[in-house]
Amino acid sequence: MKLLIIEDDQIIADFITKGMKEAGFSIEHAIDGETGLALAVSGNFDLAIVDIMLPRLDGLSVISKVRESKIDIPIIILSAKRSVDERVSGLRSGSDDYITKPFSPREMVSRVKAVIRRTEGAGGSMHEIIEVDERLKIDFDRREVWLEGKLVKLRPTEYRLLHFFMTHVDRVYSRSRLLDEIWGANAYIEERTVDVHIRRLRQALETHDLEGLIQTVRGAGYRFSDLPANE
């Protein structure tokens, strides 16, 4: 599949390119909004990753003009802005996802695949299974979780939590952020509720010694990773 990266920071563009090429994608890079827009509306790409702060034409304007052109291309916003208002504004502009800097290559690959699955897989053309640690697999289309080849039944909340973690690997999320992502921003739930469901999810994974994938980051929240906790 072919991806378009519209990013004026060459270091970040190279970082994304390396990770996506290793995942089997081909890449084309534009360093400004006008060039990126011309490429995006060509219809030659499966997905575009668009930085917000771009020379010549900002990212939100690029997205708006792509949507006006009726070209059906999934778009992921890339931004250093982390506030809820900024994310909502970005998604309302017509993007399909919003990734904040910094990010890991694995998160980028997972998010790109998830967006493509949502936008193109509805008709059954894609059937995505994400695997972590070779023993844990999640089948998004069937909403199934497999541990060492055995189907495991999770409660709906634990499934949503695992789904979020497996598409956002190697990043630390606070309890309040997890509440927003899993229960919704308008849910009036105490933050310690997150700890309860984290504990249940760990219990489901511990029979296969995988509970360590969900790491507690003191004073910050939780991280899902197969890297050692001190990395």
C-alpha positions as CSV (number, residue, x, y, z in Angstrom):
1,M,0.0,0.0,0.0
2,K,1.2,3.5,-0.8
3,L,1.3,6.3,1.8
4,L,1.7,10.0,1.4
5,I,3.6,11.9,4.2
6,I,3.1,15.7,4.2
7,E,5.6,16.9,6.8
8,D,8.2,19.7,6.6
9,D,10.5,18.3,9.3
10,Q,12.8,15.9,7.4
11,I,13.9,14.1,10.6
12,I,10.3,13.2,11.5
13,A,9.5,12.3,7.9
14,D,12.5,10.0,7.7
15,F,11.5,8.4,11.1
16,I,8.0,7.7,9.8
17,T,9.3,6.5,6.4
18,K,11.7,4.0,8.0
19,G,9.0,2.4,10.2
20,M,6.3,2.3,7.5
21,K,8.7,0.8,4.9
22,E,9.7,-1.9,7.4
23,A,5.9,-2.7,7.7
24,G,5.7,-3.1,3.9
25,F,4.4,0.2,2.8
26,S,5.7,2.4,0.0
27,I,6.2,6.1,0.8
28,E,6.1,9.4,-1.0
29,H,7.0,12.6,0.9
30,A,5.9,16.2,0.4
31,I,7.6,19.0,2.4
32,D,4.9,21.6,2.1
33,G,1.1,21.9,2.0
34,E,0.6,22.9,-1.6
35,T,2.8,20.0,-2.9
36,G,1.1,17.6,-0.5
37,L,-2.4,18.7,-1.6
38,A,-1.5,18.2,-5.3
39,L,-0.3,14.7,-4.5
40,A,-3.2,13.8,-2.2
41,V,-5.9,14.6,-4.8
42,S,-4.1,12.6,-7.5
43,G,-5.8,9.5,-6.2
44,N,-2.6,7.4,-6.1
45,F,-2.4,6.9,-2.3
46,D,-4.1,4.6,0.2
47,L,-3.6,7.0,3.1
48,A,-2.1,10.4,3.9
49,I,-0.3,11.5,7.1
50,V,-0.6,15.3,7.4
51,D,1.3,17.6,9.8
52,I,-0.7,20.6,10.9
53,M,2.0,23.2,10.8
54,L,3.2,23.3,7.2
55,P,4.7,26.0,4.9
56,R,2.7,27.4,2.0
57,L,-0.6,25.7,3.1
58,D,-1.4,24.5,6.7
59,G,-2.5,20.9,7.3
60,L,-6.1,21.7,8.2
61,S,-6.5,23.6,4.9
62,V,-4.9,20.7,3.1
63,I,-7.5,18.3,4.6
64,S,-10.4,20.7,3.9
65,K,-9.4,21.0,0.2
66,V,-8.9,17.2,-0.1
67,R,-12.4,16.6,1.2
68,E,-13.8,19.3,-1.1
69,S,-12.2,17.5,-4.0
70,K,-14.2,14.3,-3.2
71,I,-11.1,12.2,-3.3
72,D,-11.7,9.3,-0.9
73,I,-8.4,9.0,1.0
74,P,-8.0,8.3,4.7
75,I,-6.1,11.0,6.5
76,I,-4.2,11.0,9.8
77,I,-3.2,14.3,11.4
78,L,0.2,14.6,13.0
79,S,0.6,17.3,15.6
80,A,2.5,18.4,18.7
81,K,-0.7,19.8,20.1
82,R,-2.2,17.5,22.7
83,S,-5.3,19.3,24.0
84,V,-8.7,17.8,23.7
85,D,-10.0,20.9,21.8
86,E,-7.1,20.6,19.3
87,R,-7.9,16.9,18.7
88,V,-11.6,17.5,18.3
89,S,-10.9,20.4,15.9
90,G,-8.6,18.1,13.9
91,L,-11.0,15.3,13.6
92,R,-13.9,17.7,12.7
93,S,-11.7,19.0,9.8
94,G,-12.2,15.6,8.1
95,S,-9.3,13.6,9.3
96,D,-9.8,9.9,10.4
97,D,-7.3,9.9,13.3
98,Y,-5.0,12.3,15.2
99,I,-1.6,11.3,16.4
100,T,0.4,13.5,18.8
101,K,4.2,13.8,18.8
102,P,6.3,12.1,20.0
103,F,5.2,8.7,18.9
104,S,6.8,5.3,18.3
105,P,7.1,3.6,14.9
106,R,5.0,0.7,16.1
107,E,2.2,3.1,17.2
108,M,2.3,4.7,13.8
109,V,2.1,1.4,12.0
110,S,-0.8,0.2,14.2
111,R,-2.8,3.4,13.8
112,V,-2.3,3.5,10.0
113,K,-3.5,-0.1,9.7
114,A,-6.4,0.6,12.0
115,V,-7.6,3.6,9.9
116,I,-7.2,1.6,6.7
117,R,-9.1,-1.2,8.2
118,R,-12.0,1.1,9.3
119,T,-12.2,2.9,6.0
120,E,-11.6,0.1,3.5
121,G,-12.3,-3.0,5.5
122,A,-16.0,-2.5,6.1
123,G,-16.8,-4.6,3.0
124,G,-14.6,-7.4,4.1
125,S,-11.6,-6.5,1.8
126,M,-9.3,-6.4,4.9
127,H,-9.2,-8.7,7.8
128,E,-6.7,-7.4,10.3
129,I,-5.1,-9.3,13.1
130,I,-2.5,-7.6,15.3
131,E,0.0,-9.7,17.2
132,V,2.1,-8.7,20.2
133,D,4.8,-10.8,21.7
134,E,3.9,-13.7,19.3
135,R,1.5,-15.1,21.9
136,L,-1.2,-12.4,22.0
137,K,-3.4,-11.7,19.0
138,I,-6.5,-9.6,18.6
139,D,-8.8,-10.1,15.6
140,F,-10.5,-6.7,15.1
141,D,-13.2,-7.9,12.7
142,R,-14.3,-10.8,14.9
143,R,-13.7,-9.0,18.2
144,E,-11.7,-12.0,19.4
145,V,-8.6,-12.3,21.6
146,W,-6.3,-15.2,21.3
147,L,-3.6,-16.3,23.9
148,E,-1.2,-18.8,22.6
149,G,-3.7,-20.1,20.1
150,K,-6.6,-20.3,22.5
151,L,-9.6,-18.0,22.3
152,V,-10.0,-15.9,25.5
153,K,-13.3,-14.2,26.5
154,L,-13.0,-10.7,27.9
155,R,-15.6,-8.5,29.3
156,P,-16.5,-5.6,26.9
157,T,-14.6,-3.0,28.9
158,E,-11.5,-5.1,29.1
159,Y,-11.7,-5.8,25.4
160,R,-12.0,-2.1,24.6
161,L,-9.0,-1.4,26.9
162,L,-6.9,-4.1,25.2
163,H,-8.0,-2.9,21.8
164,F,-6.9,0.6,22.6
165,F,-3.6,-0.5,24.1
166,M,-2.7,-2.8,21.1
167,T,-3.3,0.1,18.7
168,H,-1.3,2.6,20.9
169,V,1.7,0.6,21.9
170,D,4.8,2.0,23.7
171,R,3.0,5.2,24.9
172,V,2.2,6.2,28.4
173,Y,-1.5,7.1,29.1
174,S,-2.8,8.7,32.3
175,R,-5.9,7.4,34.0
176,S,-7.9,10.4,32.9
177,R,-6.9,9.9,29.3
178,L,-7.9,6.3,29.4
179,L,-11.2,7.3,30.9
180,D,-11.8,9.6,28.0
181,E,-10.7,7.0,25.4
182,I,-12.5,3.9,26.8
183,W,-15.6,5.4,28.6
184,G,-16.0,8.7,26.8
185,A,-15.2,12.3,27.8
186,N,-18.6,12.8,29.3
187,A,-18.5,9.7,31.6
188,Y,-18.6,10.6,35.3
189,I,-16.4,7.8,36.6
190,E,-13.6,7.9,39.2
191,E,-10.1,7.4,37.9
192,R,-9.6,4.4,40.2
193,T,-12.1,2.6,38.0
194,V,-9.3,2.3,35.4
195,D,-7.1,0.5,38.0
196,V,-9.9,-2.1,38.5
197,H,-10.2,-2.9,34.8
198,I,-6.4,-2.9,34.4
199,R,-6.2,-5.5,37.1
200,R,-8.9,-7.6,35.5
201,L,-7.1,-7.4,32.1
202,R,-3.8,-8.4,33.7
203,Q,-5.5,-11.3,35.4
204,A,-6.7,-12.5,32.0
205,L,-3.2,-12.3,30.6
206,E,-1.2,-13.7,33.6
207,T,-2.1,-17.3,32.9
208,H,0.3,-16.9,29.9
209,D,2.8,-14.7,31.7
210,L,1.8,-11.7,29.6
211,E,0.5,-9.4,32.4
212,G,3.8,-7.6,32.2
213,L,2.7,-6.1,28.8
214,I,0.6,-3.7,30.8
215,Q,3.2,-1.6,32.7
216,T,2.6,0.9,35.5
217,V,4.5,4.1,35.0
218,R,4.8,5.7,38.4
219,G,3.2,9.1,38.6
220,A,2.1,9.0,35.0
221,G,-0.3,6.1,34.2
222,Y,0.0,2.9,32.1
223,R,2.0,1.8,29.1
224,F,1.4,-1.3,26.9
225,S,4.7,-2.6,25.6
226,D,6.7,-5.8,25.2
227,L,9.8,-3.7,25.9
228,P,11.4,-3.9,29.4
229,A,9.6,-1.5,31.8
230,N,12.7,0.6,32.3
231,E,13.2,1.4,28.6
